[in-house]
Amino acid sequence: SSKSLGALEPVVFFNGAMPTGVTVSHKGRIFVNFPKWGDDVKFTVAEIQNGQPIAYPDESINEVDQEDQASTLVSVQSVVVDPADRLWILDTGSPLFKPTEYGGPKLICVNLDTNKVVKKILFPQTVAQSTTYLNDIRFDLRRGNEGMAFITDSSQKGPNAIIVVDLHSGESWRRLNDHPTTKPEDIKTFLPLVEGRPFLEHQPNGTIKQGAGMGADGIAINSDGSRLYYCPLGSRKLYSVATDALVNRDISEEDITNTMQNHGDRGGASDGLESDTEGNIYTTNYEHNAILRLRYSDNVWETLAYDPRLLWPDTLSLATDGYLYVTANQLHRQA
């Protein structure tokens, strides 16, 4: 039957700019972000208060200073609360997918008790290249002195990669750079269908490309921290790699790819990934208005939610209250 599954509960409606990320603190505070893709974005990070987005951590940091991009939020693609209940803000530094400049692409940590920025990590231009689009981030605080972060570079025009960040030293490095598993598939091998129509981009010169032409996008770390899962936006495949290999700067790219697993077709193309303590992997599915789960027990995909309102389900956030939060932002209906 075509009946809805999974009993969606609306939490917030957005009538203005398109949100991408959502994350929920351990005390139930909800944060979202609005990347600058052409909408009138008044603030790129917000906390939901009384059903409305309010600039977070304040209005001034959301006002871009072109002369000093490091001091403000330029265009944020992802917000994630880590296991220590801190909010991390991933700034692409790339409004309208423009080339980045040093100071734009960065990672900012906010203490949720004081609502103050307590850490800022800038990416060197060898790591966040001019073409880089920092998409989503996950944390393993068990590694190194203060933990490690892993970021997808979903670049449309340059090499895709997984970026690893040492949260103690602030150092970062690229892995799986331009590897086929981090890249979108060609229109000949992958034709995304959204709301029953091919999702295509018609170029001025007459050529046609698939509209989901972004690479490594969704990202999740499994419960024991051993595997990092990732998927290109423009593909139906799911991959994972050993996190031990990603954090080891002394081994070769080939050593990393030797730890790689192809988990096959994920039942449709997706944007965001998430994981839980039981070892299950969750994925949004923008082709089928659904959320799926890869069961750890028997490696079988199941439908967790299906609903016609899940128009381009984007980011997943499994909160400590046991609810799975998702943004449905109708990205494919953008002008």
C-alpha positions in Angstrom: 0.0 0.0 0.0 1.1 3.6 -0.4 0.1 4.5 3.2 2.6 6.4 5.3 4.9 4.4 7.5 6.8 5.4 10.6 4.3 8.0 12.1 6.1 11.3 11.3 5.6 14.0 13.9 6.1 17.6 12.6 8.3 19.6 14.9 9.0 22.8 12.9 7.9 24.3 9.6 10.1 26.5 7.5 8.5 29.0 5.2 11.5 31.0 4.2 15.1 29.8 3.5 15.9 26.1 2.9 17.5 24.3 5.9 19.9 21.4 5.5 21.2 20.3 8.9 19.4 19.5 12.1 20.9 18.4 15.5 19.5 18.0 19.0 21.4 18.6 22.2 21.2 16.1 25.1 18.8 18.5 26.9 16.5 18.6 23.8 17.6 21.9 22.3 17.2 21.9 18.5 19.6 23.6 16.1 19.4 24.0 12.3 21.3 25.7 9.6 20.6 27.4 6.3 23.3 27.3 3.6 23.4 30.3 1.2 22.2 28.7 -2.1 20.2 31.7 -3.3 17.5 32.0 -0.7 17.3 35.1 1.5 19.3 33.7 4.4 19.2 36.2 7.4 21.3 33.9 9.6 23.0 30.6 8.6 22.7 28.9 12.0 19.7 29.0 14.3 18.2 27.5 17.4 14.5 26.7 17.3 12.7 28.6 20.1 8.9 28.5 20.3 8.7 27.0 16.9 10.8 29.7 15.2 14.5 29.8 14.1 16.5 32.4 16.1 20.1 33.3 15.1 22.6 31.3 17.0 24.9 31.7 18.9 24.1 35.3 18.2 23.2 37.6 15.3 26.7 39.3 14.9 28.6 36.0 14.1 25.9 35.4 11.4 26.8 38.6 9.6 29.5 37.9 7.1 32.7 40.0 7.2 34.2 39.5 3.7 37.5 41.1 4.9 37.7 38.6 7.8 35.8 35.5 6.9 37.4 33.6 9.9 35.6 35.8 12.4 32.0 35.1 11.1 29.8 32.3 9.7 29.8 32.5 5.9 27.5 29.7 4.8 26.9 26.7 7.0 26.0 23.2 5.6 26.0 21.2 8.8 25.4 21.5 12.6 26.2 18.5 14.8 26.0 18.0 18.6 28.9 15.7 19.7 28.8 13.0 22.4 30.0 15.5 24.9 27.0 17.7 24.2 28.9 20.5 22.4 27.6 22.1 19.2 29.9 22.0 16.2 29.2 24.3 13.2 30.7 23.3 9.8 31.1 26.4 7.7 31.6 25.8 3.9 32.9 29.3 3.3 31.2 28.8 0.0 28.0 30.7 -0.6 26.4 29.8 -4.0 29.2 27.1 -4.3 31.8 29.9 -5.0 35.5 29.2 -4.6 36.6 29.3 -1.0 39.2 31.6 0.6 41.3 30.9 3.6 39.3 31.6 6.8 35.9 30.7 5.2 36.0 26.9 5.5 36.1 26.2 9.2 34.9 24.2 12.2 33.5 26.1 15.2 32.6 24.6 18.6 30.0 26.2 20.8 29.6 25.5 24.6 25.9 25.0 25.0 25.9 26.1 28.7 27.4 29.5 27.9 26.4 29.8 24.2 29.9 31.0 23.5 32.4 29.9 20.8 35.1 27.9 22.6 37.1 26.5 19.6 37.7 27.4 16.0 39.6 25.3 13.5 40.5 26.8 10.2 41.4 24.5 7.3 44.6 25.2 5.3 44.0 25.7 1.5 45.8 22.4 0.9 42.9 20.7 2.8 39.9 22.9 2.1 40.8 23.6 -1.5 39.2 26.4 -3.6 36.7 23.8 -4.9 36.0 22.2 -1.6 32.4 22.0 -0.2 32.5 20.9 3.5 29.3 18.9 3.7 28.7 16.9 6.9 30.7 15.8 9.9 30.9 13.1 12.6 33.0 12.7 15.7 34.9 10.0 17.6 36.0 11.5 20.9 37.8 8.3 21.9 40.7 9.0 19.5 43.7 11.2 20.2 43.9 13.7 23.0 40.5 15.4 22.3 39.0 13.2 19.6 38.9 13.2 15.8 36.3 14.6 13.4 35.6 13.3 9.9 34.1 15.5 7.2 32.8 14.8 3.6 34.0 17.1 0.8 31.1 16.9 -1.6 32.7 19.3 -4.2 31.0 19.6 -7.5 34.0 20.9 -9.5 37.0 19.5 -7.7 38.2 16.3 -6.0 36.0 14.7 -3.4 37.5 13.4 -0.2 37.1 12.5 3.5 38.8 15.2 5.6 40.2 14.1 9.0 40.6 16.6 11.8 42.6 16.3 15.1 40.5 18.3 17.5 43.4 18.8 19.9 46.0 20.1 17.5 43.6 21.5 14.9 45.5 19.7 12.2 43.6 18.3 9.2 44.3 16.1 6.2 42.6 14.7 3.1 42.0 11.0 2.6 40.4 9.0 -0.3 41.2 12.1 -2.3 39.4 11.8 -5.7 38.8 8.1 -5.0 36.0 6.7 -7.2 33.9 5.8 -4.1 33.8 9.5 -3.0 32.7 10.8 -6.5 29.2 11.1 -8.0 28.3 8.6 -10.7 27.9 9.6 -14.3 24.4 10.0 -15.8 25.1 6.8 -17.8 25.3 4.7 -14.7 23.0 6.7 -12.3 19.8 8.5 -13.1 18.1 9.8 -10.0 14.4 9.9 -9.9 12.7 12.5 -7.6 8.9 12.6 -7.3 8.8 10.3 -10.3 10.9 12.5 -12.6 14.5 12.3 -13.7 16.4 14.8 -11.7 18.5 16.5 -14.4 20.4 19.7 -14.8 20.1 21.3 -18.3 23.3 23.2 -19.1 23.2 26.4 -21.3 25.3 24.6 -24.0 22.6 21.9 -24.3 24.3 19.1 -22.4 22.4 17.4 -19.6 23.9 16.2 -16.3 22.3 14.4 -13.5 21.1 16.9 -10.9 22.6 15.2 -7.9 26.2 15.9 -9.1 27.8 16.0 -5.7 30.3 13.5 -4.2 30.8 12.2 -0.7 27.9 13.7 1.3 26.3 11.4 3.9 28.6 10.2 6.7 28.3 8.1 9.9 30.5 6.3 12.3 29.4 2.9 13.6 28.9 2.4 17.3 32.3 1.0 18.2 34.1 3.6 16.1 35.8 1.0 13.8 34.1 1.9 10.5 33.3 5.2 8.8 30.3 5.0 6.4 29.9 7.4 3.5 28.0 7.8 0.3 28.1 10.2 -2.6 24.9 12.2 -3.2 25.0 11.1 -6.9 25.0 7.4 -6.4 23.0 4.6 -4.7 26.0 2.9 -3.3 27.1 2.8 0.4 30.8 2.4 1.4 32.7 2.1 4.6 36.4 2.3 5.5 38.4 1.5 8.7 38.7 4.7 10.9 42.0 3.4 12.2 43.3 3.8 8.6 41.9 7.3 8.1 43.5 8.7 11.3 46.9 7.1 10.5 48.9 9.7 8.6 51.8 7.3 8.1 50.1 4.8 5.7 49.3 5.1 2.0 46.0 5.7 0.3 46.3 2.1 -1.0 46.5 0.9 2.6 43.3 2.8 3.3 41.4 1.4 0.3 42.4 -2.1 1.3 40.1 -1.6 4.4 37.2 -0.5 2.2 33.9 -2.3 2.0 31.2 -1.8 -0.7 27.9 -2.3 1.0 26.1 -2.3 -2.3 22.9 -0.5 -3.3 21.2 1.4 -0.5 17.7 1.2 -2.0 17.8 4.6 -3.6 20.0 7.7 -3.5 20.4 9.5 -0.2 21.7 12.6 1.4 22.3 12.0 5.1 23.4 9.0 7.1 23.2 8.3 10.8 24.1 5.4 13.2 22.9 4.1 16.6 24.4 2.2 19.5 23.1 -1.1 18.2 25.3 -0.9 15.1 22.5 0.0 12.7 23.0 2.5 9.8 20.2 4.9 8.8 19.9 6.7 5.5 17.5 9.2 4.0 16.2 8.4 0.6 15.4 11.3 -1.7 14.2 9.1 -4.5 11.5 7.4 -2.4 10.5 10.0 0.3 11.7 7.5 2.9 14.2 6.7 5.7 15.8 3.3 5.6 17.8 1.3 8.1 20.6 -1.2 7.5 20.1 -3.8 10.2 23.3 -4.8 12.0 21.9 -8.2 13.0 21.3 -9.6 9.5 22.6 -6.9 7.1 19.1 -6.4 5.6 17.6 -3.0 4.7 14.2 -2.1 6.1 11.9 0.9 5.7 11.8 3.0 8.9 9.6 5.7 7.5 7.8 6.5 4.2 5.7 9.6 3.8 4.8 11.9 0.9 5.8 14.8 3.1 9.4 13.5 3.2 10.3 15.6 0.1 14.1 15.4 -0.1 14.8 14.1 3.4 18.3 15.6 4.0 19.9 15.3 7.4 19.3 12.7 10.1 20.0 13.3 13.8 19.3 10.5 16.3 18.8 12.3 19.6 19.4 11.1 23.1 15.6 11.2 23.7 15.3 8.2 21.3 13.7 10.2 18.4 15.2 10.4 14.9 15.0 13.9 13.6 15.1 14.6 9.9 14.9 17.7 7.7 12.7 17.5 4.6 13.7 20.6 2.6 12.3 20.1 -1.0 15.8 20.8 -2.3 14.8 19.5 -5.8 12.1 22.1 -6.0 14.6 25.0 -5.7 14.5 27.6 -8.5 
